[in-house]
Amino acid sequence: MTLLTAQRIPVSGEERAAPAHRPEIQGLRGVAVLLVVAFHVWTDRVSGGVDVFFVLSAFLLTGSFVRRVESGRPLALRAYWLRTFSRLLGPLAVMLLVVLAVVLLLFPPSRWETLVGHAWGSLFYVQNWVLAAEAVDYYAGGGAASTPLQHTWSLSVQGQVFLLWPLLLAGTAWAARRTGASFRLLAGTVFTVVLAASLTRSVLATAASPDAAYFDTSARLWEFALGSLAALAVAALPRPGAAGSAARRGLAAGLGWAGLAAVVATPILVGAQTRFPGAVALAPTLGAAAVLLSGALATGTRGGVGRVLAARPLVRLGDRAYGVYLWHWPLLIAYALVTVREEVPVAHGIGILLGSLVLTRAAAPLTRLPALLTRLPALPALPANPRRRPVRLRRSPARGPLPGPGDLARLVATVLLVAVPVGAAHGGTLVREAQQQGVERSGENYPGAAVLRGAAVAPAGVPPVPTAAEREDEWGETGPECGPEDGRETIGDLGDCWAVRPTDGSAPTRTLVVVGDSHAMQLLTPVTRAAERNGWAVISYLRMGCRYAAASLGGDDACDAFNEAARNAVLEQRPDAVLTIGTRSLPEAPHEELVDGYEEGVAPLLEAGLPVVALRDNPRFPYDMFECVETYGADHPRCNEPRAEALQEVNPLLEAAARHDGLHVVDLTDRLCTADVCPSVVGNVVVYRDLDHVTSSYAATLTPDVEERLTATLGW
């Protein structure tokens, strides 16, 4: 590759000297990392600290390249890339190895594949795209279900910019040399175009798909462009005198304090539901740019923000900001996993910050391991050929120095130190996945509810099903959409209508209508399977999020309209029985209640002489049970809720049934819970697909119970 350099471009006045030391930049880094840690640990808001880092990174990178170009020094891109990534990869490699060990030690095997994939993404600076493809919600906070490498998305974005920005600057320098145009003017134009295009992209993408836009490099480039424009502005400013004019000092102080206020206020004023980055990210980024310009206008201004940011504690924290950022998130996730806490007490959060500082210092010697490994003894020289004149390789000063072989060796060694164990772990996950796929999906391996019936014993060592990849398909088996003869026209567009009939074309022996919401839908798997065994027809009228009941004051008008239509359709069909869900489970005390308006809703059906079966709802938990199994494992106490904290001791439907002839109660709680707990996995089958819906896989194992209890209750 030919290194691009620019001719010496004159600067008005005397040649620009090296920039003065600016400790307030490190102080601003300290503020940014404090915001990141605080708002990761204690809130689900966006801190804006990462956006400040983006501005600072581009500011320093661009300033360095501007000084090289204007002094006629070579840009030496390859040397820059090797030096930069060698410096960044060392601490990252140590963190990745420690996290990999913790993952294999603490995390359940079901999560290893995802976490190993994130290790690859972090190592090769593509983690942001990995998370975007997985549709990760970065606003979900630092719970145990989060990946301990989720935070490296920002390092990946920076790494991509560290590859792109030198090319943009080198291309601009080449264009300036060829055209005689001003390098600063051309660079300013380039970065203004990047800022405008990327900011537009960010606003549109954030409005359309905020989760993906959060990790999108193209929606973040404008933040780096703003830092580059700030660097060009600083380079163009005439140097102040000893203290600068009073007006300049006043402007510097105002800019600095306004900028710092914008940075600090961002996480306070931007709500958890605010879509980010978009235009909202202008607050922390413009704030950071204002602080940078302030320091260039006047240094050491009495009463200026630089005095605060140059405070020794902030500067020292800024010096360690990279390490603190690397370590705080894995510590937070490990803390949440071990303590099973939803919230972090203040003292514990401070401990996480201090722990990240300790790990930053402790890991420093380990980052030098690749350099030690590359200090190999030199190979013996080959015998000289006296007839051949030695060839002396020369490098033109204008083309810049070649990167040293030591730099390349250290970079390769660092990558290999991580890639080898991550590759081994990856291979282990592939073997485990193959073993899982090799397990026959038989009733013997996956008895499910048969274990609670006492009809089977779950074999040990069998991975639970369904898998995370199958989770989205774990709804009820509804059958085909119904036709006009099944009440389709009465339901209209208010809800869904499905119908199952005997597959041999014979007339159904019984007709059962199921009315309700997703909790009725999840039971269609055992209901339709029981119907197939007995020659029944099953028609279902469903609307998600709409439990069957009478209209209520202040209720959902669309739901009320659907329930009225479903009621009319049932009365038109005159089925042999109607199946509904009569209770509503709650994540907190009193844990369950009779559906509001339920008795009034079934009254017209009972008056028409139609038997109504009221099923008791399954437990509802305050957290996702499927993720609990994925995060902690099926045997963890968190994934086995005490029965007394899941449902009431007495079924609320019993009193209602006693008041109405023809209202029958079916309770499946003994097939969902033991006498003591409501487990997340029964008979090697995961019971819940989320916090309150039974998986279709587990519901299928309830078929004998549903068939037996329906026929016994209805006398069929």
N, C-alpha and C positions, 0 to 999 in steps of 0.2 A: 504494500500500500504506500502510495506517495503522500508524505505528510504535507499538508497545506500550510503555508506561512504567508504572511503579508509583509509588504515593504514597510519601511519605517514611515509612519504617518505622522506628520508634524502636528503638534498641539500648540494652540495659541499661547504665547508666552514661553516660559522655559519648560523643559520636558517635565512631565508629571513624575513626581517622586513617589516612593513607596507610601502606601496609605498609613496614616497614623493608627496606632493601636486603639481599638475601640472596645473597651470592656463591656459597654452597655449592650453590645450584640450578644455576648455570652449571657449577660443578665436577662435579655429578652428570651433567649433559649431556655433559661431556667424558669422564667414565668410560664412559657409555653408547656414545658414538660410537667410543671406543677398542675396546670389546668388539665392536661390530659389525664394524669394519674387521679386527681381529685374527682373528675367527672366520670371516669371509668369506674372508680371504686364505689362512689356514693350515689350516682345518678344514672339515668338512661338517656341523658342529653348529650349533644355534640359539644365538645369543648372549644373547638376552633384552634386548639394548640397545634394540631397537625398542619393546618393551613398556614400557620405562622412559620413552621419548619419549612414548608414548601417555598415560601417567599424568601426566607433566609438562605436556603440552599442555592437558589438561582441567583440571588444577590451576590453571594460570595464567589460562585463559579464564574458568573459574568464579569465581575470586577477583576478577577484574576486574568481572564482571557483578554479583557480590554487592555490591561497593563502590558501584557505580552505583545499584543498587536501593535500598540502605540510606541513600544520601545524597540520594535523590530525583532524581538526574540522569537524563536521557533515555537509553534503551538504544541508540537510533540504529542499528538493525540494518543498514539498507542501507549506512550509512557504515562500519560495522564490516566488513561483507563486502567492500566495495570496497577498503578499506584493507588488510585481511588478505590477500586474494588478489592485490592489486597487489604487496604485499611478497613473497609467496611465489612468484609467477609469474615475477618478474624473473630470479632465479638459475636457476630451472627452465628458462626459455626459452633462456637462453644454453647450458645443458648440452644441451638437446634439439637445438639447431642444430649444436653441435659434434659430437654423436653422429651426427646425420644425415649430416654430411660424412664422418665416419670410416666409417660404414656403406657409403656409396657408393664410398668409396676402397678399403677393405680387405676387406669382406665379399663373398662370391660373390653374383651376382644372384639365385640361387635363394632367398636369405634375405631379400631386400629387402622383399617383400610383408609378411612377418611383422613385421619390424622397423619398417616404416612404420606398421603397425597398432598396434604398441606405442607409437609416438610419439603417435598420436592418443589412445590410452588414457591416456598420461601427461599430455598437455596438458589434457584435460578431466576428470581425476581419476576415471577409471574403470578404471585399469590393473589393479586387483585383480580386477575381474570379468572382464577380458580373460584374465588368466592362469588364473583358475578355470575359464573355459570351455575353455581349451586344455589343462586338466589338467596344468599345469606342476608338476614336482616341485621345490619350492624347496630341498629338502635336497640336491639333486644337486651343489651347490657352484658355484664360479665358473669352470667350464671354458669353453673357447672356444665350445662348443655352446650356452651360455646366451645369453640376449639381454642387451645392455648396458643395457637399460631395465627389467629385471626388478625392480630394487630400488625402483622408484617405486610399487610396490603400496602401500607403507606411507604414502606421501604422499597417495595417492588415498583411503585410508581416513581419514586425518586431514582431508583436504579435505571429505569427506562429513560428518564429525563437526562441522567448523567451520560447515557449513550447518545441521545439525540442532540442535546444542547451544544456540545463541542462541535458537532457536524454543522449545525446552523451557524455558529460563530465562525467556524473555519470557512464555510461557504461565503459568508458575508465579507470576511477579510479578503478572500480571493476576488470577489466582485469589486470590492473597493480598490484593490490593487489594479485590476484590469480596466476599470472605468475612471479611476482617479477621483471617485466620489468620496465623501466623508464616511469613514467606517462607522462612526457613532450615528450618523444620520441613517445609513442603511440598516444598521442593527436596530435602531429605534423603530424604523418602519416595519422590519420583520417581526419584532416582538409585539408591536401594536396590532398587526394583522393576526398574529397567533392569539393574542388576548381577546380580540373582538370575536374571532371565529370560535374559539374554545368556550368563551363565556356564553355565547349564543347557544352553542351545543349543550352546555351545562344547564342552562335555564330550561331549554326544551326537554332534554332527557330527564331532568329531575322532576319535571311536571308529569311526564308520561310514565316513567319507571324509576322511582327514586332509589330502590334497592340496588339496581344495576348501575345507575348513574353515579352512586356513591363511590364505586370502585373503578369507574371508567377513566382511563388515563386521558382520553381526549377531552373529557369534561373537567379535567384538573389542570391541563396545560396552561390555562390562563393565569393561574395562581403563580406558576413559575415565571410566566412572561411578565407579570407585574413586578416580581423581584428583579428581573433583568432590567426592566425599564427604570426601576429605582437605582440600580447600579450605574446605568448610563447617565441618569440625572446627577448622581453624586459625582461621577467623573467629570461632568461638565461644570460643576460649581467651582467658582474661584475659591481658593483657599482663604479662610478667614485669617485675620491677624491674630494677635495674641488672644484676644477674646472676641473679636468681631464687633461690628457696630451694634448700638443699642437696639435698633430696629431688627437687625438680623438675630440678635440674641432673643428678643421677644418672640419673633416668628418661630425660632427653634423651640423655645419653651412651650409655646402654644401647640405646635405640631406634635411635639413629643408627648405631652400629657393627653392630648386628644387621641393620639394613636394608641397609647397604653390603655386608656379608658375603653376604647372600642374593642381591644383585644380581651380585656378582662370582663367586659359586659356581655360579650357574645354568648357564653354558655348560660348566663343568667337570664338574658332576654329572649333567647331562641328556645322555644318550647320543644318538648320531646316529640311533638307531632309535626313540627316544622320540617318541610322537605329541604334537604341539604345535599350537595352544596348550593347550586343555583346562585341566584343573586344575593342570597343571605350571606354567603361566604365572603362577600365584599367587605363585611364589617371587620373580621380579624385580619384579612389580607391587606386592606387599605390601612388599617391600624398599624400593622407591622411596617409597611412602607413608610408611613408617617414618622415612626420612631427612627427608622434608618436615615431619612432625610434630615430629621432634627439633629442627629449627631453630626451630620456632615456640615450643616449650616453653622453650628457653633458648638465647640466641645467644652465641657466643663462649665456650662452656664449655671450660675448660682440660681437655685430654684428650678433647674431643668430636670427632666425625667432621667437624664443620663446619670445624675448623682445617685438616684434610687437604684437604677438598673445595674450600676457599677458596684453596688454593695457586695462585699466579699461572699456572703452566703449564696446570693443569686448567681454570681459569676462561677463559683465552685460547682454549684448545681448545674449550671449551663455547660461546664466542662465535662460533666458526666451525663448529660442529657441523653445521649445515644444509648448508653448502657442502661439508664433508668427506664427508658422507653422499651428497650428489648426485654427487660426482666419483669417489669411490673405486671404485665398482662398474664404471663404464665403463672406468676405467683398468685394473682387474683383467682384464676381458674382453678388452680390446685387447692387454694383455700376454700373456694365454694364447693369443690368436690369432696374434700375431707370433712368439712364442718357441716355440710348440707344446710347452709344458710342462704336465705334469699337476700338478706341485707347485711352490710358490713358495718359493725360498730366503729366509731371514730378511732378508738385506740387501735383496733385491728387494722384499719386502713392506714394509719400512720406506720404501723409495723410493716405493712406491705411496701410502703415507700422506703423505709429504712432498709428493709431486706433487699430491695432492688439496688440500693446504693452499695450494700455489702457485697452482693453478688457481682456488681460491676467491678469492684476493686479485686475481689477474689478471682474473677475470671481473667483479669488482665494478663497474668503470667501465662495462662493457657493459650491466649491468642498468639503467643510467640512460638508455639509448638511447630507450626508449618515452617517457620524460618529455620528452626533448629534441625528439622528433618531434611531441609534442602542443603545444609552445610555438609555435603559429602566430600570425601577426599578427592582431589583431582586425579584424573586418569593419567597414567604415565605417558610421557611424550613419545611420539613415534620417532624413530631414528631420522636424522636430518639427511637430505639428499644433497651432497655437496655440489652436484651439477645443476641444481635448480635454485634459482634466486628466490628468496622468501617474498611472498606477496603480502603487502601491507594494506590492510583495509582501512580506508579513510572515510570519514563521514563529513560531508560539507556542513559547516556551521549553520548555513542558511536552511538546511533540511532538518536540523535538530538532532539530538542524541537518540540513538536506538534504545529501546527499553532494555534494561539489564536482564540477563537470563535468570538472575536471582529473583527478580520481581515475578516473572512468569512462573518460575518453579514454585514460589510461595503460593501464588494464586491457585495453581493446579493442585498443590498439596493440600491446601485448605478445602478445596472442593471435594477432593478424594476422601479426606478425613470424615466428611459428612456423608458423601454419596455411598461409601462402602457400607456403613451400618444401616443407613436408610434403605439402601437397596436390599440388604439382608432382611430387614423388617418387612419390606414390601414383598419379598419372596415368601416370607412366612405368612403374610395375609393372603397371598394367592393360594398357598397350600391349604390354609384354613378354609378359604372360600370353596376350593375344589372338594374338600372333605364335606363341607356343608351341603353342597349340591349333590354329593354322592349319597347322602342320607335319604333313604326312601321315605316319601311322604305317605306313610301308612298309618293306619289306626293304632298299630302297635307302638310306633315311634312317637306319634302325636295323638294320644288319647283324649286330650283336652278335658271336657267336663266329665268324661267317663271316670276320671280319677275321683271326683267329688261324689259320683254315684256309687263309688266303691266297686266299680266293674273293671277297673284296670289300675295298673301301676306304671307311672312314667319312667322309662329307662333313663339312666344317668348318662351324662356326656353327650346328649343330643342337643344341638343348637336350636333355640326357639324359633318358631315361625309365627307370623310372616316376617320377612326381612324388611329393612328400611326401604329397599327398592320396590317392594310390593305393597307398601303401606297405603298409597293413594288409591289402590284398587279394592281396599278392604271395606266396601260398603255392601249393603244387602243385595241378594240376587233377586232382582225385581221381575225378571221375565220381559216379554215384548210389550210394546205400548198397546193400550187397549183400543178398541174400536167404538163406533157409535153405539153398538148394542150394550156396551159396558158402562155407559154414562160419560163418555168422552165429551160430548157436546155440553152436558150440564156443567162439567168442571171447567171447560173452556181453557183459557190461558191463565187461570188463577192458580193452577197447580199441575202436578204430574198424575198420569193415569196409566197403570200397568195391569196386565191380566195374564194369568197362568191357567191353562185348562189341560185336561187329560191328553197326553201325547198320542194315544191310540185313536183319537177321534170320537170316543164314546161320550155319552152325556155324563156330566159330573154328578157324583152322588150327593155332594153338598156344595154350597157356594158360601164362601167366607169373604167379607169385605174388610179390608184393613184401612183405617183412617188415622192420619196423624202427620208427624214430622219425621225428622231423621232418626229419631229413636224408634219409631214404628218401622221405618225402612230397614234398620239394621236387623230386625227380627224376621224380615221376609226370607232370609236364607233358611232358617229352620222351618218356617211356616210353609214355604213353597215346597220344600223337600218332603215335609209331612203330607202335603197335598198330593204330590206325585205318588206317594206310597198308597194313598187311600182313594185316589180318583176324585179329589175335590177340585173345584175352581176357586182361584184366589184373585180378587180384584182389589187393587190398592189405589186410594186417593191420597196423595201426599203433597205437602208443601213444606219445604225446609224452614225450620225455625218457627213453626206454627203448630203448637200442641192443640189437639181437638178439644173444643169447649164451646160454650155459648158466647155471644158477643159480650164484651165487658166495657164499662165506661173508661174512656181514655186509652183503649187498647189499640191494636194495630188494625186499621181499617181493611187493609188487603187480606190480612189473616182472617178477620171476621167474615169477609166476603167469601173467602175460600171455604171456611167451615160451613157457612150456610149452603153453599153450592154442594159440598160433599154430603151434607145432611139430606138435601133434596135428591141427590143421586142415589144414596142408600135407600131412601124411601121408594124411589122408582124401581130399583133392582129387587127389592124384597128378598135379600139373601137369607140364608139359614142362620147366620150369626154375624155380628160386627165386632171387630177387634180394635181396641184403642189402648193408649197409654194413659192411665188414670192418675199417676202421681208425677211430681217433678222433683228430682233430686237436687240438692244444693251443696256447694263446696264447703259451707260452714254451717254451724248450728242454726236451725234445728235439723239440718241435713236433708230433710225431705218434707214435702207438703202435698196436699191434694191440689190438683190443677184447678186454678181459679175458674169457676163457672163450669166445672166438669159435669156435675149432677144436672144442671140446667141444660147442658149440651146433649146429654144422652136421653133426657126425658122424652122428647118426641119419638125417639127410636123405640124406647120401652113402651110408650103408649100405643105404638103401632104393632106391638107384639113381637118385636125383634129382640132376640137375646143379645146382650152386649157383654163382651169379655173385657174386663179392665185389667191390664197388666201393670204390675208394679215396676217403676222405673229402675234402671241399674244405677249404681253409685256414680256420683260426680265428684271429681277430685280437684283440689286447687292448683294442680299442675298437670302437665302432660305425662300420662303413665307410660306411653310408648317411649318417650324420650327418657323417662326415668330408667327403664330397662336398658336402653342404649347407653345411658350415662353411668349408672351405678351397678347394673347387673340385677338379675331377677331376685336374688336373695337379699338384697339390701333392704333394711327396715323401711326406708322411704317408699319403696315400691310395694310394700305390703301394709296398706292402711288398716288400722284397727277397725273392726266392723262397727263398733259403737260410735266411731267418728265418720262413718260413711252413710249409714241409714238409721232411721229411728228403730227402737226396739220393737214397736208394734206397727204393722202395716196400716197407714192411714185409710186405705181403701176398705178395710173391714167394716168400719162404722158406716160408710156410705152404702156399701152393699146391703147392710142390714136394713136400710131405709127404703130399698127399691127391689121389688120382685123383678126377676129377669136380669139383674146386674150381677155378673159372676166375676170372681177375683182369681187371677192366676199369678203366682209369685215364684219367680225363678232365682230368688236371692241365694238359696242354698246351693245353686249351681254356679254362682258367681263368687260367693264368700264361704269360708269355713266358719266354724263357730266363733273364731277369734279375729280373723283378718279377712280383708278382701284383696287377694293377691293380684299381681300384675301378670303372672304367668301361671297357668294351670295345665298340667299334662303336656308340658313343652310347647304350649300354644300361648302366644301373647293375647291377653284378654281384651285390652283396650287399644284402639288406634290413636287416641288422643286423650283428653281429660275426661270424656264422658260417653264415648261411642264404643260399643263392642265390635271387635273385628269380625268380619264375615267368616274368617277361618275358625274362630272360637264359636261363633254362633252356629256354625254347621254342626259342631259337636253337641249342641243343645237339642238337636232334632228329636232324639228319642224322648226327651223330657217335655218338649213342646207338644209333640204328638200325644203322648200319654195324658198330659194334663188338660189339653183341649178336649180330647174325646171323653175323658172322665167328667169334666166340668159340664160339657154340653150334652152328654149322654149319647154321643154319636157312635 
